[in-house]
Amino acid sequence: MSRSPYPVGFTQSVEIVVRPLIVPALVSVLSARIDQFTRTYSGFIGALVQVSEQQDAVHMQLNWVSREHGVEALAKAKDGEPDLFQIASDLQASAMILRTFIVAADIRTRC
């Protein structure tokens, strides 16, 4: 395994709770947003979209080089582009949890 000795990166995280029938649509919408980030905003490292085992929530995680890159991407969102609140509302989400994290350690398996 390799381990970064210094804080590296910034993560934005959102969990959206929806009815199980809505999960595929939400995954599709969030994946399209991620695709847009990779082409538009500098400092984007990668992302992850996960579905809960109960099939009632979707978690999206965006990883950035720095907090500044993540904040800048949100500030530069294009007019007419739905934000996460609009997406959650359109898909009748029952809850949405937003969090941000500063990466304190990055531990990976060497392949």
N, C-alpha and C positions, 0 to 999 in steps of 0.2 A: 504494500500500500504506500501511497505517497500522501504527504500531509503538508499543506501550506502553513508556514510559521506565522504569517501575518494576516490580518483581516483582509479579505478579498471579496469585493462585489457587494451588490445590493439586490434584494429580492422583494418583489411585490407579489402578494398572494391574495386570491379571492376564492371563497367557497360560496357557491350558490346552491340553495336547496330548492328542488323542484319536484313535481310529480314524476314517477319513473318513466311514463310515456314521453315526457319532454326531454329527458336526458340526451337522446341522440341529436336532437335539434340544437341543444345548448352546446354540446361538444363540437358540432359543426360550426356554429357561430364563433365560439371562442378560438377554434383552430384557424378560422379565416382571419380573425384579429391578430393572432400570432404571426401568420404569414405576412400580414401588412407590416407589423413591427420589424420583421427581419429585412424587409426591403426599404423601409422608410427612415428608421431612427438609428443614429449611431450609438455605439455602446451596448447594443443588445448582444447578450451571450447565448441565451437559449431559453427554452420554455418547457413546461410540462403540463399536460392536461390529464387529470385522473378522475375516475368515476368511483364513488363509494361502493363498497361491497353490497350495500343495501339497495343500490341503484336509485338513490334518491337525492344525490348531491354530486356536483361537479366541482373540482378544485383546479384552479389554474395558477401556475407559478411562473412569473417572468423574472429572469435573471439578467442583471445589468452589470457593467463594469464598475459603476459607481452610483451613488444615490442621485447625483446630479444628472446622470444620463436618464435614469428612470423618471425623475421629476420633469425633465425637459420633454420627454416623450409624451407624458400626460398633458403638459401645457400646450404642446403643438398639435394636439388632436385636430384633425381636419373638420371644418364645418360640415354638418350633415352626417358625420360619422357617429353612429350611436355609441354612447358611453356605457359603462357596465351597469349603471342604474337603469338606463333605458332598456338594455338587453334583458335584465332581470325582470323588469316590469312587463315587457312584451311577452315573456315566457311564463308569466304568473308565478314568479319565485315567491316562496314563503319566507325566505331569509337570505341574507347576504352578509358575509363576514369579510372585511378587508383588513389586511395586515401588511406591514413592511418589516423587513429584517435586514440587518447588516451581517454579512457572512463572517463568522468568527473562525471557522476552520473549514477546510475543504479536503475531505478524505476520500480517496479513490483507490480502487484496485488497479494495479498495473496489469496490463494484458500483454 
